[in-house]
Amino acid sequence: MYISTRGNYPKATAAEAIKLGMVPGGGLFVPERIPVLKEEKIWQMSGQTYAEVTQTILELFLEGYQTEEIRNIIRDSYYSGNFDHEEIAPLRKLDESAHVLELWHGPTAAFKDMALQIMPRLLSAAKEKTRTKKDIVILVATSGDTGKAALEGFKNVPGIKIIVFYPHSGVSKVQELQMTTTDGDNTYVVAVKGNFDDCQTAVKEIFADREFNDLLRKRHMEFSSANSINWGRLLPQIVYYFWSYSRLLNKGTILQGEKINVVVPTGNFGNILAGYYAYLMGLPVKKFLCASNENRVLTDVINTGVYDRRREFLKTSSPSMDILISSNFERFLFEMNGHDSEKINQWFKELNEEGIFAVDDSTRKKMQEIMAGDFATEEETQNTIKEVFESAGYLLDTHTAVGVRVYKKYVEKTQDRTQTVIDATANPYKFNKAVLEAIAGTEVVSKDEFSLIEKLHHVSGMEIHRGLSGLNSKKVLHRRVVERDELRNVIKEILGFNDK
Ligand SMILES: *Cc1c(COP(=O)(O)O)cnc(C)c1O
């Protein structure tokens, strides 16, 4: 069963939690108890496929879903031509102790596909299980990658409409075109004149808005979320932490029970939180490294215990991590403070009203035992892309480069040579301008992002991700641009509330 981090909702089934997305009235669904895997189950994974590992993990969290049903969902999500690698998420060795987990082999070239291929199918099934006759309206706030991955996952799914809000000049050109060229008769894409935090805050307010929810109910509709505030997003992400461990076992790089370190380029704290749940389930992890870009709010809170979003929002070359309000940090704190919803309510009220809160000492200490936080500057990120390309012949995207840099800093500081998995969260072609600038110098870089895809191919020799070629010749189908305070109106317009 699933409970609210704010203690304001009755226990819900997996299907209910996934269908609702967020707790009505605020708060996030978390598992009441985390199931722990028997050690042998983890060791056995070294001989399993990605599908088998996924089946094991998903079944533990999806009571009410049948084994066969889950098997079909996994097959349709990962094995119907959507992923271009048979291992789904291959692990590549970078040096003697670092391994990069490529999570970008899905249709939209970012790790979001790992969850957003599965989640729409879980949601469709949840609709049946909860006997909802209502149409579901998915609201998505995106810093660039969730938007396209969710559009692909939900496009043309019967009984579901999806509306994506992205920051007007806060995503890469490739990301923008990926979204605005999406077809499907149930997809809507809206540019918002603001940053990601503005989009996410507005969407969360709408979820919690009674009157607006009543308006929908009268028209036989209800809201849900495809952001990582939805438990259905986090669950499929737990899988690849076990998977990467199983690959290291399989290659004989580690022994059964040997602890690994895990590095995650982080924005909304969803991906790294999934890793932490894997740890609670028994995965041998020594340390998680939470890697931020110059929007280093998480670095600071991990090191000091003070969450302070009162700072300038910076636009960086890793836009998917340009976030100052990391939603899933709430779930993490709930685990750290022993499920104390009163404190969670108090902290997030302070964050909302004053922009700052401080956790208590025991929460801070518990957090620092398992997690280290650091960040990479723009210059460090660029240099890392260049260094790794020149020394290992491997091309990193800007987000993954933040992770690699933070990893290197950590090793320098601690001399900790534990075998380490670094999440590669996007394919480099998604951020070709910044990547090309890094490996070839600024002088070769022109204004046209699409000639740059070819150029990057020429310079790097890396195969162009199939989801990105031909993008510039596709027709732009979505042109809405709105002010920050116009989200409610545009939703009403899209849903036809203003029509007679
Ligand atoms: C979304 C995203 C991130 C951040 O992941 P969170 O789960 O939000 O922490 C990092 N890198 C890329 C490329 C992303 O798309």
The ligand as an SDF file (V2000), in Angstrom:
LIG
                    3D

 15 15  0  0  0  0  0  0  0  0999 V2000
   15.5580   14.5530  -16.1640 C   0  0  0  0  0  0  0  0  0  0  0  0
   17.0150   14.5170  -16.4120 C   0  0  0  0  0  0  0  0  0  0  0  0
   17.9460   14.5620  -15.3590 C   0  0  0  0  0  0  0  0  0  0  0  0
   17.5160   14.7290  -13.9200 C   0  0  0  0  0  0  0  0  0  0  0  0
   16.8370   13.5910  -13.4360 O   0  0  0  0  0  0  0  0  0  0  0  0
   15.9380   13.7310  -12.1110 P   0  0  0  0  0  0  0  0  0  0  0  0
   15.2680   12.4070  -11.9740 O   0  0  0  0  0  0  0  0  0  0  0  0
   14.9800   14.8310  -12.3840 O   0  0  0  0  0  0  0  0  0  0  0  0
   16.8660   14.0420  -11.0040 O   0  0  0  0  0  0  0  0  0  0  0  0
   19.2860   14.4450  -15.6610 C   0  0  0  0  0  0  0  0  0  0  0  0
   19.7110   14.3270  -16.9400 N   0  0  0  0  0  0  0  0  0  0  0  0
   18.8520   14.2950  -17.9740 C   0  0  0  0  0  0  0  0  0  0  0  0
   19.3940   14.1900  -19.3430 C   0  0  0  0  0  0  0  0  0  0  0  0
   17.4810   14.3760  -17.7510 C   0  0  0  0  0  0  0  0  0  0  0  0
   16.6370   14.3380  -18.7880 O   0  0  0  0  0  0  0  0  0  0  0  0
  1  2  1  0
  2  3  1  0
  2 14  2  0
  3  4  1  0
  3 10  2  0
  4  5  1  0
  5  6  1  0
  6  7  2  0
  6  8  1  0
  6  9  1  0
 10 11  1  0
 11 12  2  0
 12 13  1  0
 12 14  1  0
 14 15  1  0
M  END
$$$$
